[in-house]
Amino acid sequence: MSDFVVAYVLSNELVKVSSQLPSNKNRSLLVHSLVKELGLLSPRSSNSQCSRLQLLRPNLASANDLSSYHARDYLDYVLNCNHFSNDGTPFDAEKAAEYGIEEDCPWFQGLPAYIRLVGGASLTVQGQADIAINWDGGRHHAQKSQASGFCYVADCVLALLALKRSRLPSSLETVVSPNVSLRKPRIMYLDLDLHFSDGVSHAFYNTPETPQILTLSIHHAAPGFFPISPLSLLPPSEPSSSFDPFTLSVPLAVGASSQTFFSVWNGCVERVKDAFQPDYVVVQCGVDGLAGDSYGIWNWSLGGHEDVTGAEEGSLGWCVEKVCHTWGCKTLLLGGGGYNSPNAARAWAYLTSIALSRPLPLSTHIPDHTFFPLYAPSFTLDVPPNTLSDENTVMYLEDIRDRFDWVCEGIRERLTTFMTGASGNRKS
């Protein structure tokens, strides 16, 4: 049996600069320290069912790499330290505001290196493994010409564009040769963050080209809740010719639990995947929807059980396990939101163990290390649900399923139309 390879992107430089991110000070250090202390970065055991881990140093993204999506003037501004004083104050506040370097996205000393390393990390892992992991990525609010929502670099978009440019054999051949025709891959982007993936969804909304990329964001939406976008709403209740079935959203109410996610997963996510049939999947694993996060809006659990290895149906761990080990696609796992840093470290360490096919028991004790006191009071791996009531009703979840009946059919019809047209063009 050939090796199943999991690539984990990591370097001291990446951890150092990501730990300076104003919204998540030292979170990167906690995450990678816990992953290491739990033994997940060590070579695999003799168990042939486990995956082979490959540690990858991130390449620095060049200006050309970044400009495959970002505007040149934005890059010229944010990559140049001369626009700011030593304390981060912009010399031209109006210009800084134009590029979103204000309020929730302030300048910090390591910003140019951060942009190059985080953007480069999500590009470094392209095609390197069956599953690739960049927990410092997932910056889904960054816009083409602006920083937004704690996000300065659109690494999700850069990764999707790189995958879009790749080519796969048209047949079942696994080795590309001059005699094998190539085809464009399909890439599904799945966003599990509490916040809508506006930067990614807007980047690929209503693209008139081949339907290569489908985005699906599951998020919280409420009046005044960031970010405000018409794309964050459910698909219409009836088929509409103006609706883009490749830019999809599922907004959830307060208290969304593993039971709600189980319903959404079966009624929406799996059906969209089956209709679209992706070759690659990019999953933004934001953990600000987990119970215990400072936002306190959802009540999602990491695993849901205290004394067993397996995760509860609909939990974050269960969802990621489904993508990694039942979908049969090459997968990129990215980080994202998460403002309880010890819980973010717990979650991404647990998801790393799932990706490696050696899931840790949720009752695993946190090893004694520098940051051990931060894991009080439980000092265990799990992030269990709390008592917050789930306001997502059975009627609402059934409505989601009903709307995705026609959405999935629309995806199939659009793909069939495209394939028929492409076939006709080749014959002519």
C-alpha positions in Angstrom: 0.0 0.0 0.0 1.4 3.4 -1.0 2.0 6.1 1.6 -0.8 8.5 2.4 1.2 11.7 2.9 0.1 14.6 5.2 2.2 17.8 4.7 2.4 20.1 7.7 3.8 23.5 7.0 6.0 24.9 9.7 9.0 27.1 10.4 10.3 29.1 13.3 9.9 32.3 11.2 6.3 31.5 10.4 5.4 30.8 14.0 7.3 34.0 15.2 5.6 36.3 12.7 2.1 34.7 13.0 2.4 35.1 16.8 2.6 38.9 16.3 -0.8 39.0 14.6 -2.7 41.7 16.7 -5.9 39.7 16.8 -4.3 36.5 17.9 -1.1 37.3 19.9 0.9 34.1 20.5 -1.8 31.8 19.2 0.5 30.3 16.6 3.1 29.5 19.2 0.4 27.7 21.4 -0.9 25.7 18.4 2.4 24.4 17.1 3.8 23.8 20.6 0.8 21.6 21.5 0.9 19.7 18.2 4.6 19.0 18.9 4.1 18.1 22.6 1.4 15.6 21.6 3.9 13.7 19.4 2.1 14.5 16.2 5.2 15.9 14.5 7.2 12.7 15.1 7.5 10.0 12.5 4.6 7.6 12.2 4.4 4.5 14.3 4.6 1.0 12.9 0.8 1.0 12.3 0.5 0.7 8.6 -2.9 2.5 8.7 -1.2 5.7 9.9 -0.2 8.4 7.4 3.3 9.6 6.7 4.0 13.1 8.0 6.0 15.5 5.8 7.2 18.8 7.4 7.4 21.6 4.9 9.1 25.0 5.3 7.0 27.7 3.8 8.4 29.6 0.8 8.3 33.4 1.0 5.6 34.5 -1.5 7.0 36.8 -4.1 5.3 40.0 -5.2 4.3 38.1 -8.4 2.8 35.3 -6.3 0.8 37.7 -4.3 -0.3 39.8 -7.3 -2.0 36.8 -8.8 -4.9 38.1 -6.8 -3.9 41.2 -4.8 -3.7 44.6 -6.5 -0.2 45.9 -7.0 -0.8 49.2 -5.3 -2.1 47.4 -2.1 1.0 45.2 -2.1 3.3 48.2 -2.7 1.8 49.9 0.4 1.6 47.0 2.9 5.0 45.5 2.1 6.7 48.9 2.6 7.7 49.7 6.2 8.4 53.3 5.2 4.7 54.2 5.3 4.7 53.8 9.1 6.5 55.1 12.2 8.1 52.6 14.6 5.0 52.5 16.8 2.8 51.6 13.8 1.3 55.0 13.2 0.8 55.7 9.5 2.3 58.8 8.1 -0.8 59.2 5.9 -3.8 58.0 7.8 -6.1 58.5 4.8 -3.9 56.3 2.6 -3.8 53.7 5.4 -7.6 53.7 5.6 -7.9 53.3 1.9 -6.0 50.0 2.2 -7.8 48.9 5.3 -4.8 49.3 7.6 -6.8 50.7 10.5 -9.0 49.6 13.4 -9.2 45.8 13.3 -6.2 45.6 10.9 -3.5 47.8 12.4 0.1 47.9 11.1 2.6 45.8 13.1 6.3 45.5 12.7 6.3 42.0 11.2 3.5 42.6 8.7 5.5 42.4 5.4 7.1 39.1 6.5 3.7 37.9 7.8 2.0 38.5 4.4 4.8 36.8 2.5 5.1 33.8 4.8 1.4 33.1 5.4 0.6 33.6 1.6 3.7 31.5 0.8 2.7 28.8 3.3 -0.7 28.2 1.6 1.1 28.1 -1.8 4.0 25.9 -0.6 1.7 22.9 0.1 0.1 22.9 -3.4 0.1 19.3 -4.7 2.6 18.2 -2.1 0.5 15.6 -0.3 -2.9 13.9 0.1 -3.7 16.3 2.9 -1.8 19.5 3.5 -2.1 21.7 6.7 -1.5 25.4 7.2 -3.0 26.4 10.6 -1.6 29.9 10.2 -3.6 30.4 7.0 -7.3 30.7 6.4 -7.4 34.5 6.1 -10.8 34.6 4.5 -11.8 38.3 4.9 -8.8 39.8 3.0 -9.9 41.7 -0.1 -8.1 42.3 -3.4 -7.1 45.8 -2.4 -7.8 46.0 1.3 -7.1 44.3 4.6 -10.2 43.4 6.5 -11.4 41.5 9.5 -7.9 40.7 11.0 -6.9 39.5 7.5 -4.1 41.1 5.5 -3.4 38.4 2.9 -5.9 36.4 0.9 -4.1 33.1 1.2 -7.3 31.1 0.7 -7.9 32.8 -2.7 -4.2 32.5 -3.7 -4.4 28.7 -2.9 -7.6 28.3 -4.9 -6.2 30.2 -7.9 -3.0 28.0 -7.8 -5.1 24.8 -7.8 -7.3 26.2 -10.6 -4.2 26.7 -12.8 -3.1 23.1 -12.2 -4.0 20.3 -14.6 -5.0 16.7 -14.1 -5.0 13.7 -16.4 -8.4 13.3 -18.2 -8.2 9.5 -17.9 -7.5 7.3 -14.9 -3.8 7.5 -15.6 -1.9 8.8 -12.6 1.3 9.7 -14.5 1.2 12.7 -16.8 2.8 11.9 -20.2 2.8 13.5 -23.6 0.1 11.0 -24.7 -2.3 11.8 -21.8 -4.7 14.6 -22.3 -5.2 17.0 -19.4 -8.2 18.6 -17.9 -9.0 21.5 -15.5 -9.6 20.4 -11.9 -12.7 21.3 -9.8 -12.0 22.8 -6.4 -14.5 23.0 -3.6 -13.9 25.6 -0.8 -15.7 24.8 2.5 -15.6 27.4 5.2 -16.5 26.4 8.8 -15.7 29.7 10.5 -18.2 31.6 12.6 -17.9 34.5 10.1 -19.0 34.5 6.4 -16.1 34.0 4.0 -16.7 37.3 2.2 -13.2 37.7 0.8 -13.3 34.2 -0.8 -16.9 34.2 -1.9 -16.7 37.6 -3.6 -13.5 36.7 -5.4 -15.2 33.8 -7.2 -18.8 35.1 -7.4 -20.4 34.8 -10.9 -17.1 34.1 -12.7 -18.1 33.7 -16.4 -15.5 31.0 -17.0 -15.4 27.3 -16.4 -17.2 26.4 -13.2 -14.0 25.2 -11.6 -14.4 26.6 -8.1 -17.4 26.2 -5.8 -17.5 28.1 -2.4 -19.7 27.0 0.5 -19.7 29.0 3.7 -21.4 27.9 6.8 -21.5 30.9 9.2 -23.5 33.0 11.6 -25.5 35.8 10.2 -27.5 38.5 12.0 -28.2 42.2 11.6 -25.0 44.1 12.1 -22.8 41.0 12.4 -19.6 41.2 10.5 -19.3 40.9 7.5 -22.4 42.2 5.9 -22.9 40.8 2.4 -25.9 39.7 0.3 -23.9 36.6 -0.6 -24.1 35.5 3.1 -27.8 34.6 2.7 -29.4 31.2 2.0 -30.2 30.4 -1.7 -33.7 31.6 -2.8 -36.5 29.2 -2.1 -37.3 28.8 -5.8 -34.9 28.3 -8.7 -33.6 31.6 -10.1 -31.6 32.1 -13.3 -29.7 34.9 -11.7 -28.5 32.9 -8.8 -24.9 31.6 -8.9 -25.0 27.9 -7.6 -21.2 27.9 -7.2 -21.3 30.6 -4.5 -23.3 29.1 -1.6 -24.0 30.1 2.0 -25.7 28.5 5.0 -26.3 31.1 7.7 -27.0 29.6 11.2 -28.5 31.2 14.3 -27.2 31.5 17.8 -26.3 28.2 19.6 -25.5 26.1 16.5 -24.6 22.7 17.9 -23.2 19.5 16.6 -26.7 18.3 16.0 -27.4 21.3 13.8 -24.1 20.7 11.9 -25.0 17.0 11.4 -28.3 18.1 9.8 -26.6 20.7 7.6 -23.8 18.3 6.7 -26.2 15.6 5.4 -28.8 18.0 4.0 -26.4 20.3 2.2 -22.6 19.7 2.4 -22.5 16.1 1.2 -25.1 16.7 -1.5 -23.2 19.7 -2.9 -20.0 17.7 -2.9 -21.7 14.8 -4.7 -23.2 17.2 -7.3 -19.9 19.1 -7.9 -17.6 16.1 -7.7 -14.4 18.1 -6.7 -10.9 16.9 -7.3 -9.5 19.2 -4.5 -11.1 20.5 -1.3 -9.9 23.5 0.7 -11.4 23.6 4.2 -11.2 26.8 6.3 -11.3 25.4 9.9 -12.0 28.6 11.8 -12.8 27.6 15.5 -14.5 30.8 16.7 -17.8 28.8 16.6 -16.6 26.3 19.2 -18.1 26.6 22.7 -15.9 28.7 24.9 -14.8 31.2 22.2 -15.0 34.8 23.3 -17.7 35.4 20.7 -20.0 33.0 22.5 -22.4 32.7 19.6 -22.4 29.1 18.6 -22.2 26.0 20.8 -20.3 23.7 18.5 -18.2 20.9 20.1 -14.8 19.7 19.0 -15.6 16.0 19.6 -18.5 15.7 22.0 -17.4 12.7 23.9 -15.0 12.7 26.9 -13.7 9.1 27.1 -13.7 7.7 23.6 -11.5 8.2 20.5 -14.3 8.9 18.0 -16.1 12.2 17.6 -19.8 12.9 17.9 -21.8 13.1 14.7 -21.7 16.7 13.5 -18.9 17.9 15.7 -16.0 19.7 14.1 -13.7 16.7 14.3 -16.4 14.5 12.7 -16.9 16.9 9.8 -13.1 17.2 9.1 -12.8 13.4 9.3 -15.5 13.0 6.7 -13.6 15.4 4.3 -10.2 13.9 4.9 -11.0 10.2 4.9 -14.2 9.6 3.0 -14.4 12.2 0.2 -11.4 10.9 -1.7 -10.1 14.3 -2.7 -6.7 15.9 -2.1 -7.4 18.3 0.8 -5.9 21.5 2.2 -6.8 22.3 5.8 -6.4 26.0 6.8 -6.8 27.8 10.1 -8.9 30.9 10.6 -10.8 32.6 13.4 -10.5 31.4 17.0 -10.1 33.9 19.9 -9.7 31.4 22.8 -6.1 30.5 21.9 -5.8 27.3 24.1 -9.0 26.0 22.5 -7.7 26.8 19.0 -4.6 24.8 19.9 -6.7 21.9 21.2 -8.9 21.9 18.1 -6.1 22.1 15.5 -4.0 19.6 17.3 -7.0 17.2 17.3 -7.7 17.8 13.6 -4.0 17.2 12.9 -4.3 13.8 14.6 -7.4 13.1 12.5 -5.6 14.0 9.2 -2.8 11.6 10.2 -5.3 8.8 10.8 -4.2 8.6 14.4 -7.0 10.4 16.2 -6.2 11.2 19.8 -8.8 10.3 22.5 -10.6 13.5 23.5 -9.8 12.7 27.1 -6.1 13.0 26.3 -4.3 15.0 29.0 -2.4 18.1 27.9 1.3 17.4 28.3 3.3 19.4 30.8 5.1 22.1 28.8 5.6 25.9 28.9 1.9 26.7 28.2 0.4 24.0 30.3 -1.3 26.5 32.8 -3.3 28.0 30.0 -5.3 24.8 29.6 -7.0 25.0 33.0 -9.3 23.9 34.4 -9.8 20.7 32.4 -6.2 20.2 31.1 -7.6 17.8 28.5 -7.9 17.9 24.7 -11.7 18.2 24.2 -13.7 21.4 23.8 -17.2 20.2 24.9 -20.4 22.0 24.4 -21.9 24.3 27.1 -25.6 25.0 28.0 -26.3 27.6 25.3 -29.6 26.8 23.6 -29.6 26.0 19.9 -32.0 28.4 18.1 -31.8 26.6 14.7 -35.2 25.0 14.5 -36.1 21.8 12.8 -38.3 23.8 10.4 -35.3 26.0 9.4 -33.0 23.0 8.9 -35.7 21.4 6.7 -35.9 24.6 4.7 -32.2 24.5 4.1 -32.5 20.9 2.8 -35.4 21.9 0.5 -33.6 24.9 -1.0 -30.5 22.7 -1.7 -32.7 20.3 -3.6 -32.8 22.7 -6.6 -29.4 24.1 -5.9 -27.7 20.7 -6.3 -29.8 20.0 -9.4 -28.7 23.4 -10.8 -25.0 22.5 -10.2 -25.4 19.3 -12.1 -27.2 21.0 -15.0 -24.6 23.8 -15.3 -21.8 21.2 -15.3 -23.5 19.1 -17.9 -24.1 22.1 -20.1 -20.4 23.1 -19.8 -19.2 19.6 -20.5 -21.4 19.3 -23.5 -20.2 22.6 -24.8 -16.6 21.8 -24.2 -17.0 18.5 -26.0 -18.6 20.2 -29.0 -15.8 22.8 -29.2 -13.2 20.0 -29.2 -14.9 18.2 -32.1 -15.3 21.4 -34.1 
